[in-house]
Amino acid sequence: MYVDDVLIIYNTDHNSPENISHQINMIHPNLSFTPTYEENNTISFLDLLITRNNNTLDINIYRKPTTTDTTINYI
């Protein structure tokens, strides 16, 4: 079984990213959890841009900086 993308939302008053990583990686020796941390209250997950504002989450479409928004016509 392979799991690629996991989003974890947690309370920083009760847990830390390092502790979560450590606990998950201890479940099984073949399990390797590599976290990506938010920057400026924002993180990209799949094709979403998730921004934390107070007690809410704003969700928008995430576009990579190299996106050209060009499509190729199929005839």
N, CA, C and O atoms as a CHARMM CRD file, in Angstrom:
* protein
*
  300
    1    1 MET  N      0.84400  -1.17400   0.00000 PROA 1      0.00000
    2    1 MET  CA     0.00000   0.00000   0.00000 PROA 1      0.00000
    3    1 MET  C      0.88700   1.23400   0.00000 PROA 1      0.00000
    4    1 MET  O      1.94500   1.25200   0.62900 PROA 1      0.00000
    5    2 TYR  N      0.45100   2.25000  -0.70200 PROA 2      0.00000
    6    2 TYR  CA     1.23600   3.46800  -0.81800 PROA 2      0.00000
    7    2 TYR  C      0.33300   4.66500  -0.57600 PROA 2      0.00000
    8    2 TYR  O     -0.69900   4.81100  -1.23000 PROA 2      0.00000
    9    3 VAL  N      0.71600   5.51400   0.35200 PROA 3      0.00000
   10    3 VAL  CA    -0.02300   6.74900   0.61400 PROA 3      0.00000
   11    3 VAL  C      0.91300   7.89700   0.29500 PROA 3      0.00000
   12    3 VAL  O      2.03200   7.95900   0.80400 PROA 3      0.00000
   13    4 ASP  N      0.45800   8.79000  -0.53700 PROA 4      0.00000
   14    4 ASP  CA     1.33500   9.84700  -1.00800 PROA 4      0.00000
   15    4 ASP  C      1.06900  11.18100  -0.31900 PROA 4      0.00000
   16    4 ASP  O      2.01300  11.84200   0.11400 PROA 4      0.00000
   17    5 ASP  N     -0.16800  11.58300  -0.20800 PROA 5      0.00000
   18    5 ASP  CA    -0.49700  12.90900   0.30800 PROA 5      0.00000
   19    5 ASP  C     -1.40900  12.81100   1.52900 PROA 5      0.00000
   20    5 ASP  O     -2.47100  12.19000   1.48000 PROA 5      0.00000
   21    6 VAL  N     -0.97900  13.42700   2.60700 PROA 6      0.00000
   22    6 VAL  CA    -1.75900  13.44900   3.83700 PROA 6      0.00000
   23    6 VAL  C     -1.73900  14.87500   4.37000 PROA 6      0.00000
   24    6 VAL  O     -0.67800  15.49300   4.45600 PROA 6      0.00000
   25    7 LEU  N     -2.88600  15.38700   4.72000 PROA 7      0.00000
   26    7 LEU  CA    -2.98100  16.71200   5.32400 PROA 7      0.00000
   27    7 LEU  C     -3.36100  16.52900   6.78200 PROA 7      0.00000
   28    7 LEU  O     -4.37800  15.91100   7.09500 PROA 7      0.00000
   29    8 ILE  N     -2.53700  17.07100   7.67300 PROA 8      0.00000
   30    8 ILE  CA    -2.79800  16.97100   9.10500 PROA 8      0.00000
   31    8 ILE  C     -3.01100  18.38000   9.64700 PROA 8      0.00000
   32    8 ILE  O     -2.16100  19.25600   9.49100 PROA 8      0.00000
   33    9 ILE  N     -4.14900  18.57800  10.27900 PROA 9      0.00000
   34    9 ILE  CA    -4.44900  19.85400  10.93100 PROA 9      0.00000
   35    9 ILE  C     -4.46600  19.57900  12.42700 PROA 9      0.00000
   36    9 ILE  O     -5.17900  18.69000  12.89300 PROA 9      0.00000
   37   10 TYR  N     -3.69300  20.33000  13.16200 PROA 10     0.00000
   38   10 TYR  CA    -3.55100  20.06100  14.59200 PROA 10     0.00000
   39   10 TYR  C     -3.47500  21.36500  15.38000 PROA 10     0.00000
   40   10 TYR  O     -3.26400  22.43800  14.81400 PROA 10     0.00000
   41   11 ASN  N     -3.64600  21.25400  16.67100 PROA 11     0.00000
   42   11 ASN  CA    -3.59500  22.39100  17.57800 PROA 11     0.00000
   43   11 ASN  C     -2.15700  22.54200  18.07100 PROA 11     0.00000
   44   11 ASN  O     -1.63200  21.63800  18.72100 PROA 11     0.00000
   45   12 THR  N     -1.52300  23.65900  17.77400 PROA 12     0.00000
   46   12 THR  CA    -0.12800  23.87400  18.17000 PROA 12     0.00000
   47   12 THR  C      0.03500  24.03400  19.67500 PROA 12     0.00000
   48   12 THR  O      1.15400  23.96000  20.18300 PROA 12     0.00000
   49   13 ASP  N     -1.05400  24.25100  20.39200 PROA 13     0.00000
   50   13 ASP  CA    -0.96700  24.31500  21.85000 PROA 13     0.00000
   51   13 ASP  C     -0.75000  22.92900  22.45500 PROA 13     0.00000
   52   13 ASP  O     -0.26400  22.80800  23.57900 PROA 13     0.00000
   53   14 HSD  N     -1.11300  21.88500  21.70800 PROA 14     0.00000
   54   14 HSD  CA    -1.04000  20.52500  22.23500 PROA 14     0.00000
   55   14 HSD  C      0.00400  19.65300  21.54800 PROA 14     0.00000
   56   14 HSD  O      0.36000  18.59400  22.06600 PROA 14     0.00000
   57   15 ASN  N      0.49800  20.08300  20.39400 PROA 15     0.00000
   58   15 ASN  CA     1.42500  19.25700  19.63900 PROA 15     0.00000
   59   15 ASN  C      2.36500  20.12100  18.82000 PROA 15     0.00000
   60   15 ASN  O      2.10500  21.30400  18.59800 PROA 15     0.00000
   61   16 SER  N      3.45600  19.52300  18.37400 PROA 16     0.00000
   62   16 SER  CA     4.40300  20.23100  17.51000 PROA 16     0.00000
   63   16 SER  C      4.60100  19.41000  16.23700 PROA 16     0.00000
   64   16 SER  O      4.37900  18.19900  16.24700 PROA 16     0.00000
   65   17 PRO  N      5.00900  20.04000  15.15900 PROA 17     0.00000
   66   17 PRO  CA     5.24600  19.29300  13.91700 PROA 17     0.00000
   67   17 PRO  C      6.31500  18.20900  14.09700 PROA 17     0.00000
   68   17 PRO  O      6.20800  17.11900  13.53500 PROA 17     0.00000
   69   18 GLU  N      7.32500  18.51900  14.87200 PROA 18     0.00000
   70   18 GLU  CA     8.40000  17.55700  15.10600 PROA 18     0.00000
   71   18 GLU  C      7.87700  16.32300  15.85200 PROA 18     0.00000
   72   18 GLU  O      8.24200  15.19400  15.52400 PROA 18     0.00000
   73   19 ASN  N      7.02500  16.54500  16.84900 PROA 19     0.00000
   74   19 ASN  CA     6.45700  15.43500  17.61200 PROA 19     0.00000
   75   19 ASN  C      5.56100  14.56100  16.72800 PROA 19     0.00000
   76   19 ASN  O      5.61400  13.33400  16.81000 PROA 19     0.00000
   77   20 ILE  N      4.75500  15.18100  15.90000 PROA 20     0.00000
   78   20 ILE  CA     3.87900  14.43000  14.99700 PROA 20     0.00000
   79   20 ILE  C      4.72100  13.58900  14.04200 PROA 20     0.00000
   80   20 ILE  O      4.44300  12.40600  13.84600 PROA 20     0.00000
   81   21 SER  N      5.73700  14.18800  13.45200 PROA 21     0.00000
   82   21 SER  CA     6.63300  13.46500  12.54400 PROA 21     0.00000
   83   21 SER  C      7.28000  12.28300  13.24300 PROA 21     0.00000
   84   21 SER  O      7.31200  11.17300  12.71200 PROA 21     0.00000
   85   22 HSD  N      7.78000  12.52600  14.40600 PROA 22     0.00000
   86   22 HSD  CA     8.45200  11.47500  15.17900 PROA 22     0.00000
   87   22 HSD  C      7.49500  10.32300  15.47800 PROA 22     0.00000
   88   22 HSD  O      7.85100   9.16000  15.29000 PROA 22     0.00000
   89   23 GLN  N      6.30300  10.62900  15.93400 PROA 23     0.00000
   90   23 GLN  CA     5.32300   9.59900  16.27500 PROA 23     0.00000
   91   23 GLN  C      4.91100   8.77200  15.04900 PROA 23     0.00000
   92   23 GLN  O      4.80200   7.54800  15.13200 PROA 23     0.00000
   93   24 ILE  N      4.68700   9.42800  13.94200 PROA 24     0.00000
   94   24 ILE  CA     4.28200   8.71000  12.72700 PROA 24     0.00000
   95   24 ILE  C      5.41600   7.81300  12.23300 PROA 24     0.00000
   96   24 ILE  O      5.17900   6.67000  11.84200 PROA 24     0.00000
   97   25 ASN  N      6.63600   8.32500  12.25000 PROA 25     0.00000
   98   25 ASN  CA     7.77100   7.53500  11.77300 PROA 25     0.00000
   99   25 ASN  C      8.09300   6.35200  12.67500 PROA 25     0.00000
  100   25 ASN  O      8.79700   5.43600  12.24800 PROA 25     0.00000
  101   26 MET  N      7.60500   6.34400  13.89600 PROA 26     0.00000
  102   26 MET  CA     7.84600   5.22600  14.80500 PROA 26     0.00000
  103   26 MET  C      6.81700   4.10100  14.65000 PROA 26     0.00000
  104   26 MET  O      6.97900   3.04100  15.25400 PROA 26     0.00000
  105   27 ILE  N      5.77800   4.30700  13.86300 PROA 27     0.00000
  106   27 ILE  CA     4.73500   3.29600  13.70000 PROA 27     0.00000
  107   27 ILE  C      5.27800   2.02400  13.05800 PROA 27     0.00000
  108   27 ILE  O      4.97300   0.91200  13.49000 PROA 27     0.00000
  109   28 HSD  N      6.08600   2.21000  12.01900 PROA 28     0.00000
  110   28 HSD  CA     6.63100   1.05400  11.29600 PROA 28     0.00000
  111   28 HSD  C      7.97600   1.45300  10.69100 PROA 28     0.00000
  112   28 HSD  O      8.13300   2.59400  10.25500 PROA 28     0.00000
  113   29 PRO  N      8.95800   0.53500  10.65200 PROA 29     0.00000
  114   29 PRO  CA    10.27600   0.89600  10.13900 PROA 29     0.00000
  115   29 PRO  C     10.28100   1.28900   8.65000 PROA 29     0.00000
  116   29 PRO  O     11.16000   2.02700   8.20600 PROA 29     0.00000
  117   30 ASN  N      9.31400   0.80300   7.89600 PROA 30     0.00000
  118   30 ASN  CA     9.25800   1.15200   6.47500 PROA 30     0.00000
  119   30 ASN  C      8.46300   2.43300   6.20100 PROA 30     0.00000
  120   30 ASN  O      8.35600   2.87300   5.05600 PROA 30     0.00000
  121   31 LEU  N      7.92800   3.00400   7.22800 PROA 31     0.00000
  122   31 LEU  CA     7.13500   4.22200   7.07600 PROA 31     0.00000
  123   31 LEU  C      8.03800   5.43600   7.21500 PROA 31     0.00000
  124   31 LEU  O      8.76000   5.58300   8.20100 PROA 31     0.00000
  125   32 SER  N      7.98600   6.29300   6.22000 PROA 32     0.00000
  126   32 SER  CA     8.80400   7.50200   6.24900 PROA 32     0.00000
  127   32 SER  C      7.91500   8.70600   5.96800 PROA 32     0.00000
  128   32 SER  O      7.40300   8.87500   4.86100 PROA 32     0.00000
  129   33 PHE  N      7.74400   9.51800   6.96500 PROA 33     0.00000
  130   33 PHE  CA     6.90100  10.70200   6.86600 PROA 33     0.00000
  131   33 PHE  C      7.80200  11.92000   6.70400 PROA 33     0.00000
  132   33 PHE  O      8.62900  12.20500   7.57000 PROA 33     0.00000
  133   34 THR  N      7.64100  12.63600   5.59700 PROA 34     0.00000
  134   34 THR  CA     8.43000  13.83300   5.33500 PROA 34     0.00000
  135   34 THR  C      7.48600  15.02300   5.28900 PROA 34     0.00000
  136   34 THR  O      6.75100  15.18700   4.31500 PROA 34     0.00000
  137   35 PRO  N      7.49100  15.84900   6.31700 PROA 35     0.00000
  138   35 PRO  CA     6.53300  16.96300   6.35900 PROA 35     0.00000
  139   35 PRO  C      6.93900  18.14800   5.48400 PROA 35     0.00000
  140   35 PRO  O      8.11700  18.38900   5.21900 PROA 35     0.00000
  141   36 THR  N      5.92900  18.86200   5.05700 PROA 36     0.00000
  142   36 THR  CA     6.10000  20.15800   4.40900 PROA 36     0.00000
  143   36 THR  C      5.37300  21.16000   5.28700 PROA 36     0.00000
  144   36 THR  O      4.18700  20.99500   5.57200 PROA 36     0.00000
  145   37 TYR  N      6.06200  22.17500   5.71000 PROA 37     0.00000
  146   37 TYR  CA     5.49100  23.13400   6.65600 PROA 37     0.00000
  147   37 TYR  C      4.91000  24.34300   5.92500 PROA 37     0.00000
  148   37 TYR  O      5.34600  24.69900   4.83000 PROA 37     0.00000
  149   38 GLU  N      3.93600  24.95300   6.54700 PROA 38     0.00000
  150   38 GLU  CA     3.34500  26.15700   5.95600 PROA 38     0.00000
  151   38 GLU  C      4.33000  27.31400   6.04900 PROA 38     0.00000
  152   38 GLU  O      5.16700  27.36900   6.94900 PROA 38     0.00000
  153   39 GLU  N      4.21200  28.22900   5.10800 PROA 39     0.00000
  154   39 GLU  CA     5.00200  29.45600   5.10700 PROA 39     0.00000
  155   39 GLU  C      4.03300  30.62100   4.98000 PROA 39     0.00000
  156   39 GLU  O      3.17600  30.63000   4.09700 PROA 39     0.00000
  157   40 ASN  N      4.16800  31.58900   5.85100 PROA 40     0.00000
  158   40 ASN  CA     3.26900  32.75100   5.87100 PROA 40     0.00000
  159   40 ASN  C      1.80600  32.33400   5.95800 PROA 40     0.00000
  160   40 ASN  O      0.94800  32.89800   5.27900 PROA 40     0.00000
  161   41 ASN  N      1.53000  31.33000   6.80700 PROA 41     0.00000
  162   41 ASN  CA     0.17300  30.81200   7.02900 PROA 41     0.00000
  163   41 ASN  C     -0.43900  30.17900   5.78900 PROA 41     0.00000
  164   41 ASN  O     -1.66100  30.06000   5.69100 PROA 41     0.00000
  165   42 THR  N      0.41000  29.76600   4.83000 PROA 42     0.00000
  166   42 THR  CA    -0.08000  29.20000   3.58400 PROA 42     0.00000
  167   42 THR  C      0.67600  27.92100   3.26000 PROA 42     0.00000
  168   42 THR  O      1.87300  27.80200   3.51800 PROA 42     0.00000
  169   43 ILE  N     -0.05400  26.96500   2.68600 PROA 43     0.00000
  170   43 ILE  CA     0.57600  25.72400   2.22700 PROA 43     0.00000
  171   43 ILE  C     -0.15400  25.24600   0.98200 PROA 43     0.00000
  172   43 ILE  O     -1.36800  25.41100   0.86600 PROA 43     0.00000
  173   44 SER  N      0.58200  24.65600   0.05800 PROA 44     0.00000
  174   44 SER  CA    -0.06700  24.05300  -1.11200 PROA 44     0.00000
  175   44 SER  C     -0.23100  22.56800  -0.84400 PROA 44     0.00000
  176   44 SER  O      0.69700  21.89800  -0.39300 PROA 44     0.00000
  177   45 PHE  N     -1.41400  22.06700  -1.12600 PROA 45     0.00000
  178   45 PHE  CA    -1.73000  20.65800  -0.93700 PROA 45     0.00000
  179   45 PHE  C     -2.51900  20.19300  -2.13900 PROA 45     0.00000
  180   45 PHE  O     -3.60500  20.69900  -2.42300 PROA 45     0.00000
  181   46 LEU  N     -1.96100  19.22000  -2.84300 PROA 46     0.00000
  182   46 LEU  CA    -2.51700  18.76900  -4.11600 PROA 46     0.00000
  183   46 LEU  C     -2.60900  19.99500  -5.03000 PROA 46     0.00000
  184   46 LEU  O     -1.58800  20.64000  -5.26700 PROA 46     0.00000
  185   47 ASP  N     -3.76400  20.33200  -5.54100 PROA 47     0.00000
  186   47 ASP  CA    -3.88900  21.52300  -6.39000 PROA 47     0.00000
  187   47 ASP  C     -4.59000  22.66100  -5.66500 PROA 47     0.00000
  188   47 ASP  O     -5.24000  23.50400  -6.28300 PROA 47     0.00000
  189   48 LEU  N     -4.44800  22.67200  -4.33400 PROA 48     0.00000
  190   48 LEU  CA    -5.09900  23.69900  -3.52600 PROA 48     0.00000
  191   48 LEU  C     -4.06800  24.56500  -2.82000 PROA 48     0.00000
  192   48 LEU  O     -2.98800  24.09800  -2.45700 PROA 48     0.00000
  193   49 LEU  N     -4.41000  25.80500  -2.63400 PROA 49     0.00000
  194   49 LEU  CA    -3.62900  26.71600  -1.81800 PROA 49     0.00000
  195   49 LEU  C     -4.46700  27.00200  -0.57900 PROA 49     0.00000
  196   49 LEU  O     -5.53000  27.61600  -0.66600 PROA 49     0.00000
  197   50 ILE  N     -3.98100  26.55200   0.57000 PROA 50     0.00000
  198   50 ILE  CA    -4.73700  26.67700   1.81400 PROA 50     0.00000
  199   50 ILE  C     -4.07500  27.74100   2.67400 PROA 50     0.00000
  200   50 ILE  O     -2.88700  27.65000   2.98500 PROA 50     0.00000
  201   51 THR  N     -4.85400  28.75500   3.05800 PROA 51     0.00000
  202   51 THR  CA    -4.35400  29.85000   3.86700 PROA 51     0.00000
  203   51 THR  C     -5.10900  29.89800   5.18200 PROA 51     0.00000
  204   51 THR  O     -6.33900  29.85800   5.21400 PROA 51     0.00000
  205   52 ARG  N     -4.35700  29.98200   6.25500 PROA 52     0.00000
  206   52 ARG  CA    -4.94700  30.03000   7.59800 PROA 52     0.00000
  207   52 ARG  C     -5.15400  31.48900   7.98800 PROA 52     0.00000
  208   52 ARG  O     -4.20200  32.26900   8.03000 PROA 52     0.00000
  209   53 ASN  N     -6.41000  31.85600   8.27400 PROA 53     0.00000
  210   53 ASN  CA    -6.77700  33.19900   8.72300 PROA 53     0.00000
  211   53 ASN  C     -7.55500  33.06900  10.02200 PROA 53     0.00000
  212   53 ASN  O     -8.70300  32.62700  10.02900 PROA 53     0.00000
  213   54 ASN  N     -6.92500  33.45500  11.11100 PROA 54     0.00000
  214   54 ASN  CA    -7.54600  33.32500  12.42800 PROA 54     0.00000
  215   54 ASN  C     -8.04400  31.89900  12.63200 PROA 54     0.00000
  216   54 ASN  O     -7.23400  30.97600  12.71500 PROA 54     0.00000
  217   55 ASN  N     -9.34200  31.70100  12.71400 PROA 55     0.00000
  218   55 ASN  CA    -9.89800  30.35800  12.93900 PROA 55     0.00000
  219   55 ASN  C    -10.54600  29.76900  11.69000 PROA 55     0.00000
  220   55 ASN  O    -11.37700  28.86600  11.78900 PROA 55     0.00000
  221   56 THR  N    -10.17600  30.27000  10.53000 PROA 56     0.00000
  222   56 THR  CA   -10.75900  29.75400   9.29000 PROA 56     0.00000
  223   56 THR  C     -9.65700  29.37700   8.30900 PROA 56     0.00000
  224   56 THR  O     -8.50700  29.79400   8.44500 PROA 56     0.00000
  225   57 LEU  N    -10.03700  28.58300   7.32300 PROA 57     0.00000
  226   57 LEU  CA    -9.13700  28.21400   6.24200 PROA 57     0.00000
  227   57 LEU  C     -9.71500  28.73100   4.93300 PROA 57     0.00000
  228   57 LEU  O    -10.87300  28.46500   4.61400 PROA 57     0.00000
  229   58 ASP  N     -8.91800  29.46300   4.18200 PROA 58     0.00000
  230   58 ASP  CA    -9.30900  29.90800   2.84700 PROA 58     0.00000
  231   58 ASP  C     -8.67300  28.96200   1.84400 PROA 58     0.00000
  232   58 ASP  O     -7.48700  28.64600   1.93700 PROA 58     0.00000
  233   59 ILE  N     -9.46900  28.51500   0.88900 PROA 59     0.00000
  234   59 ILE  CA    -8.98700  27.54900  -0.08700 PROA 59     0.00000
  235   59 ILE  C     -9.12800  28.13100  -1.48500 PROA 59     0.00000
  236   59 ILE  O    -10.20200  28.58800  -1.87500 PROA 59     0.00000
  237   60 ASN  N     -8.03200  28.10700  -2.23200 PROA 60     0.00000
  238   60 ASN  CA    -8.00600  28.58300  -3.61000 PROA 60     0.00000
  239   60 ASN  C     -7.29000  27.54700  -4.46700 PROA 60     0.00000
  240   60 ASN  O     -6.70300  26.59700  -3.94900 PROA 60     0.00000
  241   61 ILE  N     -7.34200  27.73500  -5.75800 PROA 61     0.00000
  242   61 ILE  CA    -6.61000  26.85800  -6.67000 PROA 61     0.00000
  243   61 ILE  C     -5.14100  27.23400  -6.61700 PROA 61     0.00000
  244   61 ILE  O     -4.79300  28.41400  -6.66700 PROA 61     0.00000
  245   62 TYR  N     -4.27700  26.22900  -6.51600 PROA 62     0.00000
  246   62 TYR  CA    -2.84300  26.46800  -6.49000 PROA 62     0.00000
  247   62 TYR  C     -2.27000  26.34500  -7.89100 PROA 62     0.00000
  248   62 TYR  O     -2.51700  25.36300  -8.59000 PROA 62     0.00000
  249   63 ARG  N     -1.51400  27.33500  -8.28900 PROA 63     0.00000
  250   63 ARG  CA    -0.81800  27.32900  -9.56900 PROA 63     0.00000
  251   63 ARG  C      0.67300  27.42800  -9.29700 PROA 63     0.00000
  252   63 ARG  O      1.11700  28.31300  -8.56500 PROA 63     0.00000
  253   64 LYS  N      1.43900  26.53200  -9.87700 PROA 64     0.00000
  254   64 LYS  CA     2.88600  26.58400  -9.73200 PROA 64     0.00000
  255   64 LYS  C      3.39800  27.86200 -10.38300 PROA 64     0.00000
  256   64 LYS  O      2.77400  28.37300 -11.31300 PROA 64     0.00000
  257   65 PRO  N      4.51900  28.38100  -9.91000 PROA 65     0.00000
  258   65 PRO  CA     5.06800  29.60600 -10.50900 PROA 65     0.00000
  259   65 PRO  C      5.35900  29.46700 -12.00300 PROA 65     0.00000
  260   65 PRO  O      5.38400  30.46700 -12.72100 PROA 65     0.00000
  261   66 THR  N      5.57700  28.24700 -12.47600 PROA 66     0.00000
  262   66 THR  CA     5.88500  28.03300 -13.89600 PROA 66     0.00000
  263   66 THR  C      4.64800  27.80300 -14.75400 PROA 66     0.00000
  264   66 THR  O      4.78200  27.53300 -15.94800 PROA 66     0.00000
  265   67 THR  N      3.45300  27.90000 -14.18800 PROA 67     0.00000
  266   67 THR  CA     2.21900  27.66300 -14.92900 PROA 67     0.00000
  267   67 THR  C      2.05500  28.70600 -16.02900 PROA 67     0.00000
  268   67 THR  O      2.24600  29.90100 -15.80400 PROA 67     0.00000
  269   68 THR  N      1.69400  28.22900 -17.23400 PROA 68     0.00000
  270   68 THR  CA     1.49200  29.14200 -18.35500 PROA 68     0.00000
  271   68 THR  C      0.02900  29.27400 -18.73800 PROA 68     0.00000
  272   68 THR  O     -0.32000  30.14300 -19.53600 PROA 68     0.00000
  273   69 ASP  N     -0.85000  28.41500 -18.17600 PROA 69     0.00000
  274   69 ASP  CA    -2.27000  28.40500 -18.51700 PROA 69     0.00000
  275   69 ASP  C     -2.49400  28.23200 -20.01700 PROA 69     0.00000
  276   69 ASP  O     -3.46900  28.73600 -20.57600 PROA 69     0.00000
  277   70 THR  N     -1.58800  27.52100 -20.64800 PROA 70     0.00000
  278   70 THR  CA    -1.70700  27.22600 -22.07900 PROA 70     0.00000
  279   70 THR  C     -2.23000  25.81200 -22.24200 PROA 70     0.00000
  280   70 THR  O     -1.78200  24.88900 -21.56200 PROA 70     0.00000
  281   71 THR  N     -3.17700  25.65200 -23.14500 PROA 71     0.00000
  282   71 THR  CA    -3.68600  24.31200 -23.44100 PROA 71     0.00000
  283   71 THR  C     -3.40600  23.97800 -24.88500 PROA 71     0.00000
  284   71 THR  O     -3.27800  24.85800 -25.73600 PROA 71     0.00000
  285   72 ILE  N     -3.31400  22.69200 -25.14500 PROA 72     0.00000
  286   72 ILE  CA    -3.10500  22.22700 -26.51400 PROA 72     0.00000
  287   72 ILE  C     -4.43700  21.69900 -27.02200 PROA 72     0.00000
  288   72 ILE  O     -5.06400  20.84600 -26.39400 PROA 72     0.00000
  289   73 ASN  N     -4.85600  22.21400 -28.15900 PROA 73     0.00000
  290   73 ASN  CA    -6.12000  21.76400 -28.75300 PROA 73     0.00000
  291   73 ASN  C     -5.98900  20.36700 -29.28100 PROA 73     0.00000
  292   73 ASN  O     -4.98400  20.00700 -29.89500 PROA 73     0.00000
  293   74 TYR  N     -7.00800  19.58300 -29.04000 PROA 74     0.00000
  294   74 TYR  CA    -7.05900  18.21900 -29.56700 PROA 74     0.00000
  295   74 TYR  C     -8.09900  18.17800 -30.67000 PROA 74     0.00000
  296   74 TYR  O     -9.25700  18.54000 -30.45900 PROA 74     0.00000
  297   75 ILE  N     -7.68600  17.73900 -31.83500 PROA 75     0.00000
  298   75 ILE  CA    -8.61600  17.70600 -32.97500 PROA 75     0.00000
  299   75 ILE  C     -9.05600  16.30300 -33.23600 PROA 75     0.00000
  300   75 ILE  O     -9.83900  16.06300 -34.15500 PROA 75     0.00000
